[in-house]
Amino acid sequence: MVRNHDTKSLTKIGGPEGIAQKVSVSLAEGVRSSELHIREKIYGENRYTEKPARSFLTFVWEALQDITLIILMVCAVVSIGVGVATEGFPKGMYDGTGILLSIILVVMVTAISDYKQSLQFRDLDREKKKIIIQVTRDGSRQEVSIHDLVVGDVVHLSIGDQVPADGIFISGYNLEIDESSLSGESEPSHVNKEKPFLLSGTKVQNGSAKMLVTTVGMRTEWGKLMDTLSEGGEDETPLQVKLNGVATIIGKIGLGFAVLTFVVLCIRFVVEKATAGSITEWSSEDALTLLDYFAIAVTIIVVAVPEGLPLAVTLSLAFAMKQLMSDRALVRHLAACETMGSSTCICTDKTGTLTTNHMVVNKVWICENIKERQEENFQLNLSEQVKNILIQAIFQNTGSEVVKDKEGKTQILGSPTERAILEFGLLLGGDVDTQRREHKILKIEPFNSDKKKMSVLTSHSGGKVRAFCKGASEIVLKMCEKVVDSNGESVPLSEEKIASISDVIEGFASEALRTLCLVYTDLDEAPRGDLPNGGYTLVAVVGIKDPVRPGVREAVQTCQAAGITVRMVTGDNISTAKAIAKECGILTAGGVAIEGSDFRNLPPHEMRAILPKIQVLI
């Protein structure tokens, strides 16, 4: 039904509720933990069949496919054969055996290194596939591994999530799914109650939703696709191509001269016998003479092919791989070290790469005052009205959840930014359950990287409609016409106040704080289309601290000393990005920080002129 997008059959069954009854699960409570083992037995596990690991002998065989080594092996065998025939055993085996030993050394070094790396990458791949998803189980929202998902689970999806299994849409807002990995279509698919089918392996491009899992593992569409795909071969690296080309040319030239030498020596020998009048008389000594000529030809070929070259290259790449491993960089193939050595520029993200991705609200501007975090507390000294509005703006407009774990401790599920803001709301004494009871969510416009804001429409117990919005300060501030004063009243936002608040935002950003504006507006009725883009009242500006990782500045300096340019690419506020880039040592004197939209609008000649100087791109 899911595969064929059969909405008629789904309607006959009774929609998601009917499917839930058939798989014995409540859409509100989710799967009971006591049933997990039984469901895995009946419906299977959410795992894909992995291809068997390649054995050590496979890596040995692959290493033996090198053209240079093949030529050397042929030369070694011929050298041993001719050497034993002309010089006897064991003296005639020395040259050929030496070549064979160097070949064995090269093959073993390459195979052992690649095999060890394949084992490490297999473990790393397993860790990479341990995606954490949010589900409703035993009546509460919790995080589980994607491998622990079972048929009947109620999964919570948000922007950027991978759809973990085949399933059916239960509820949600503005859900758009990128199905290009399955269908090849670049346009996102809109999923709603009329088109409720979700397929494993696709990605949430916009919106949020809850889905009911109907198929897991190899029975999903993604599982069937993975089963039909075979692993493709790998292209040779530029150095391998050059070495093979050199070996081929040397081999041809050596073979040509060897044949020419052998032919010339044979002709001279025959001419000398003819001159002596013994052309018809042939003895064993003549045969040994011709064998000596053949040995000379073989020697030319053996000398021409550089048997030390593959060994030198392999050992140097193996040493580079060991160095990278000591820096916690895994290399799947030795040849990748060659590509790393050619790098001239590194483009890096900010959040989670240069920074720790553990965010906390460090400063707040509210009611014309700036308050800084003191250890685990904020002393805001707000009136009850202002505090209520601030708590509403925090807890109503969020895509995260505050839950209790098995030990009764409070846990926040969601993105680092959302967690930081909800933690701030909890420090103020806010209660998410109370807020959810007093307000009903009518519509959500989830955060995305284009709009850089998130909005939600709620209705109060008195029937009033209120819209909340939060997002990038430079965008959300332009949507405001009023600001909350110390009494909780909305007062007009003058040009002077806007300039003053902009200075506060700039000050926060210069301290490497990510800034967000929290705003709201009261409406007469719920809008049918998008939520309003203006007429809001500013509640607060929060500054979120995301500390730089230890050792980042030293790593950047090492790259720059090696002639590698490090550039930061981020979606943050330009002042925050510049402050972090300076702290990391990325933004230097003469360097340029520019927004992507400004760069795209430049004429081509100006782009080429500024490109070498760009160090921060927003």
N, C-alpha and C positions, 0 to 999 in steps of 0.2 A: 504493500500500500504506500509506504513512504517512498520506495524507489520509483514507483510510477506516478507519484503525486496524485493519488486517487482520492479526491475530496468527497466524491459521492459515497464511497464505502465508509469513509471516516464519519460523514454525517449520519449514515444509517446506524453506525455503532453508537453514536452519541457524542462525537467529538472527543476531546482530550479526557473529559470526565468518563466517557464510556470505555476508552482504552485503559484508564486508571482502574476502573472496576475489574476489567478482564485480567489485569496483572496484579490485582489485589493490593492497591496502594491508595492512600489518601493524598490528594493534591495539596492539601493544607499541611498535613503532618509529615509527608514524605515516607520514605522506606524506614522500617524499624531495624535497628542495628542487629537484632537477634535473627533477622531473616537473610542477612547478607550472604552467608555461606550457602544457604538453600538456593537463593536466586542465581548465584554463580554456577551451581551445579546444573540448574535447569536451563538457564539462558546463555551460559558461558561467561568467560572473563573478558574484560575490556583490554585485551592485548593482541597485538598482531604477531603472526608467525615470523620469527626471525630466521634469516638464512644462516646455515651452519658456518661457524668460524673457519677461516682458512687455516690449514695446517702449516707447520714449519716447512715441510717439503714443498708446498706450493710456492712459498717465498723463495726457496732455493731454485726451483724451476724457473721462476720469473727472472731471477738474477742472472741465470744462464742464458737468457735470450738476448743479451747485449751483443751487438754485431762484432765489436772489438774482441770480446771474449771468444766468440765463435771462431773468428779468424785465428786467434792465438791457440785455441784448442786444436785446430786442424794442423797448424804449424808444429805444435808440440808433438802430435802423433807422428807426423811425417819425419820430424827431427829424430825421434826415438828410433823409428824404423830404419832410417838411413844410417844413423849413428851406430846402432848395434851391428848393422851389416858391414860397415866400413872400419869401425874402430873396435868392435867387439863389446862384450858385456863385462863389467858395468860401465866402462869409460864412455861408451857411445850413448848412454842414457842421461848423462849429466845435464846437457843443455835443455833437452825436452822436459826432463823432470823439474828443472828449475822453473820453466814456464808454467807447468801444470800446478806447482805449489803456489805461484803468485796468483793464478786463476782461482784456486781453491780459497786462498786468503781473501780475495776480493769478494767472491760469492758469499762466504761465511759472514764477513763483516756486514755486507748489505742485507742478507737474509735475516741475521740475528737482530739488527737494528730495526728493520721493518716489522719483524714479528713482535718484538717487544712493544713497539709503538701501536701495533694493531690491537694488542691486549689492553693497553691503556685507553685507547680510543673506544674500545668496546664498552669498557666500564664508564667512560665519560659519556658515551651515547646513551647508556641506560639512565644515567643521572639526568641528562638533558631531557629525556622523555618523561621524567617524573613531574609532569605539569600539575600544579595545584589548582583545583577548581572549587567553586562554592556550591554546596547543595543543601537542601532542606532534608534533615533526617531527625527522627524522633521529635518532630515539632519545632526544631531550632535550626538556624542557619549555621553551617560549619564548613571548614575547609578539609578536603580529602584529595588524595592522589588520583590522577586520571585513571590509573590502573585499577583502583578500587571501585570504580563506577559500576553500577548494576542496572539491569532493566527495571524501570519503575522509579528511578531516582528523579527528583525535581532539581534541575540545574539552573543556577543563576548566571546569565550571560551579560557581559558589558563590552564596551569598545576595546578591541585588540585581542579578545579571547578567541581561542580556537574552539570550534564546536566539537566536543569530546566524543560524541556518538550520534547515531541517527536518532531523531526524535521529533516531537510535535510541539508546536508553539502553544503555550498556555495563556500567557498574558505578557504585555510589554509595551514599549513606546518607541515608535520610529525605527524599527529594527531593519537594518540593511546588512545583507550577507554577501561577502566576496566569495563567489563559487568558481573563480578562475582556475583553482587547482584541480577541480573536477571537470568543469565544462569548457574551460578556456575562454569563457565570456568575461570581458573586462568590466562590463557594467554591473553594479551591485544588484542583487535580487532583494526586493522588498518582501519581508515575511510578516504576515499578520493572520488574523483568524480566517480570512478567505484563502490565503496561501500559507498554510501552517507547517509545512514540512521543512525540517532542518537536517542537513547531511553532515556526517563526520568528515573532518579534515578541512572544512571551510572556515572562514574567519569573519568575526563580527566587525563590520566596517563602521557602523554607526548605530546608536540606540542601545537599549537594554531590554532584557526579556527573561522569562522563566520558560523552560522547556521540560517536557516529559520524555525520558529516555525509553526508546522502544527496541533498539538493537545495539549490541555492543560487539567489539572485537572484529574478527574476520568476517562476520555476517553483515557488517555495515558496507555501504557503498565504497568507502575509502579502503576498507579491508580487502574487498574483492578487487579493487584497482591495484593495490599493492601486491596482491597475489599473482597478478598477470604480468607485472613489470619484472624485467630482468636487469641485473646490474650491468651498466655499459662499461666499455673499456676506457682506459685513461690515456690521454694524449701525452706524448713525450714532452719533456721540458726543453727549452731552447738549447741548454748546454748538452743534453743528451742527443738532440738532433745534430748539433755541430760535431760532437765527438764521433757519432756514427758516420757522419759525412766524411770527416777526416780519416777515420779508420778505413772506410770504403775506398777513398782515393789512394791512401797509402798502400792498401792491399792491392789495388789494381796496378799502381805504378811498380810496386815490388814484384808482383807476379809477372808483369811485362818484361822487366829487366832480367828476372830469373829465367824466363823462357828464352829471351834473347841470348843471355849468357850461355845457357845450356846448348842452344842450337849452334851458336858460334863455335863453342868448344868441340861439339860433335863434328861439325864440318871440318874444323882444323885437323881433328884426329883422323877422319876419313881421308882427307887430302894427303896427310903425312904417310898413311899406310899405302895409298895409291902410288905416291912418289917412290916409296921403298919397294914397290912391286909385290906387297903382301896383302893386297886388298881381299884376296880370296881365302886368306888364312886367319882364322879367329881363334883366340885362346881364352882361358879363364882370366889371364892378366888383362886382356882387352876389356872383358866384362867389368872387372874391378875399376879400370880406368873410367869407363862410362859411368859407373856408380859414383865415383868420386866427383865427376862433373855434376851429376844429379844432386849430390850432397852440397856442392857449392851453390847451386841454384836454390836449394831449400834454405841454406844459410842466409842468402840474400833476403828471402822473404821474412825469415825469423828476425833478422836484424832490422829490417824496414819497419815492422809493426812494433810500436812502443808498448811492451808488456807492462811497464811501470806506470803508464798514464792512468788506466782505470783504477789501479790501487791508490795512486796519489789523490785522485779526485774523490774516491770513496772515503778515504781516511779523513780528508779535509771536511767533507760534508758531515761525516759522523761526529767529528769534533765540534762542528757548528751546532749540530743537533743536541749534543750533550750540554753545550753552553746555554741553548734556549731552554732545555729542560730544567737547568738550575734556576732559571728565571720564571719557572712555572708556565712555560709555553710548550705545549705538546706539538710534535711534528709527526704527521702520519707517514710521510715519505721523506727519505733523505734529500731527494731532489728539491723539495720545497725550501730548503735552506738557501739554495741558489737564488730563488725568486726573492726571498727575504733580503738577501744581500744587495739586491738591485733597487730596494725601496728608497724613494726620495721624499715622500710626503705621507704623513699619517693624519687622517681625519677622524676625530674622536667625538663621541657624544659627551655631554656633561653629567647629567643625572645618572647616578649609579655606576658610572665609569670613572670619571675624575672625582666624583663625590661619593659618600658612603650610602646615599639613598635612605638614610634614617633621618626623617625630617621632624622638626618640632617648631611650634610657633614661638618665636623669640621676642618679637615686638608687636605692639598693637597701637594703632592710632584710632581714637574714638572720642567723640565730644571735645574736639580741639586739643586733646592731650595724647602724649605718647607714653605708653607704659611698657616697661621691659620685664621679661621673665626673671623672677628671682627663685633660683633652684627649681622647685616643682610647683610654684605658686605664681599667680598674678594678682596684684593688689590694684584693681581697676577703680574701686570706689564709685560704682555706677548707681544711678537711681533704679528703682524696681522696674519702671517702664522701659528704660534703655536696656537693662539686662534681659528682660523678656524678649524684646525685639531681636537682640543679638543672639540669644539662644535659639529662637525660631529660625533665624537666618542660617544658623549652623546646622541644626538637626533636621530641618525640613528639606533643605537643598543639599542632599548628599546621596552618593551612590554606594555608600558603605553601610555596614551594620555593626552595632554594638551588641555582643552576645556574651553569655557566661559559658566558660569551659566546664569540663567535668569536675574540676576542683572548686568551682564557684567563682573563679577569678574573671574579671572583666577583660574581654578580648575584642579588639577592633579589627574587622575584616574589610580590606579594601586597598586602594593605592596608597603609597606613602604620603602624598599630599592630603588625601581625604583623612587618613589616620591622624595626621598632625592637627587638622582642624577639629575633628571630633574629640581628640584628646584635650584640646583647648576648651571645648564646650563642656566636657566632663569636669575640668578643673573649676569652671564657673558654677558648678552645681546643677548643670542641666541633666534632664532625664529623658532619654530617647523614647521610652515607652509612653510617658505622659504626653510628649509632643505628638506622637503618632495617634494617640486616642483623641486628642483635641482637634486635630486637623486631618482632613482627608485629601490625599493627593489625587488631583484630577488629570494632570498631564506632566510629562517630563521631557525636557530636551537635553539629552546627555551631553557631557563635555566632548568636544572633538578638537583636533589640532587646527582646524580651519577657523572655527568661530572663537576658540580659546575662552569659552565660557559655558556654564551649565545653568539651566533655568528649570524651575518647577512651579506649577500652578496648584494652589491648595484652596480648600474651602474651610472656613471656621465653623465652629458649632453654631454661631449666630447666622450662618448662611452667607457671610461675606466671602469674597474671592480675593486672594492675595497671591501675587507672583514674587518669587525670590530668584535672585540671580547672583552668581559669583564667577569670577574669572580674572583674566589678566588685567591689571590695574589700568594700563593705558587705553584699554578698550572699554571696560565697564564704567570708568569714570566719565567718559563722554556720554554715557546713557543716562546720567543723573541730572536732575533739575533741583533736587532738594537734598538736605542733610539732616540727620537726627541731632537735636541739641541735647543738653544735659538733662532736660525735663522729659525727654522722649517725644518731643514734638517735631514735626517736619517743618523746617524753615528753608526759604529759598537759598539756592547755592549761587552766590555771586561770583563774578570773575576773579575777585581778589581771593575768595576762599578756594576756588578751583586752582589758582596759581599756588596758594599755600599748601594745599593737599598734594599737588604735583611735586612740590619741593620735598614734602615728606616721603612720597613714593621714591623720588630720586635718591633721597638720603638712605632709605632702607636698601635700595638696590645697590648703592655704592658700598654698602657693608656686606655685599654678597648675599642678601636676603631675597628670596622669591616673594613677590608681593601679589596679593589678591585683594580685590574689593568685594565686600558683602553688601548687597543692596536689596531693596524690596519696593513694591508698589501695590496699592490697593486698587481693585478694579470693580466696576459696577456689575459686570457679568463676565463669564468665561469666554474668551475669544475662540472663534471656530478654527482659525488658522494658527500661525506661529504666535508665540508669546511676544509681547511688545518689546521693541528695541530702544525705547526711550521713556522718559517720565518717571524714572526710578528715584528712590530716596537712599542716599548713601548712609550705611550704618557704621561700617568700620573698614579700615585697611590693616591687613595682617601681614607681618613679615616672617617668612618661614626659613629657618636656617637648615642648610644641608651641608655639613662639614666636608672639606676636601679630604680625600683619602691620604693616609700617611705614605710618604715616599713618592707621591705624584710629581712634585716639583723636581726632585732629583732625577726621576725617570725622563722628564721632559728635557732637562739640561743635558742628559746623556745623549738623547736623540739629536738635539741641536748641535752638540759637539761632534757628532758623527756626520753632520751635514744633512740631517733629515728635518724637514719642516713639519712642525706639529700645528694642526689647525683644529679649532673647536667648532662643532656644528651643533646648534641647540635651538629649541623653540622658546627659550626664556626671554624675559625682558632684557633689552640690550645693555642697560646699565648693570644689571645683575650678572649677565654673561661676561661683560668686560671686567668686573670686579673679580669674578672667579678665575678668569683667564690670566689676570695679573698675578693673582695669588699662586697660580700654578706655574707661572713663568712662560705662558704661551703668548700673551700679548706683550710685545716689547716695543721699545721706542722706534717709531717709524712704521709700526704695524697698523693694519686697518681692521676695524670692526664695522660690519655693514649688515643691514637687513637684506634678506633674500629678495624681497619685492623691489628694493632700491637697486640692487645689483642687476636684476632682470631688465629694469627699465633703462639701463645705460646703453649707449650706442656701442657697437662691436669694438671700435678702436679704444674706447675708454675701458671696456671690460678687459681687453688684453693688457692694458697699461696697469690696471689696479690689481689684477689677478695674483701676481707674485707677492703683493704686499698684504693680501687678505690673511688674517690670522684668526678672526672670529666671524662666523656667519650665522645669522639668526633667521 
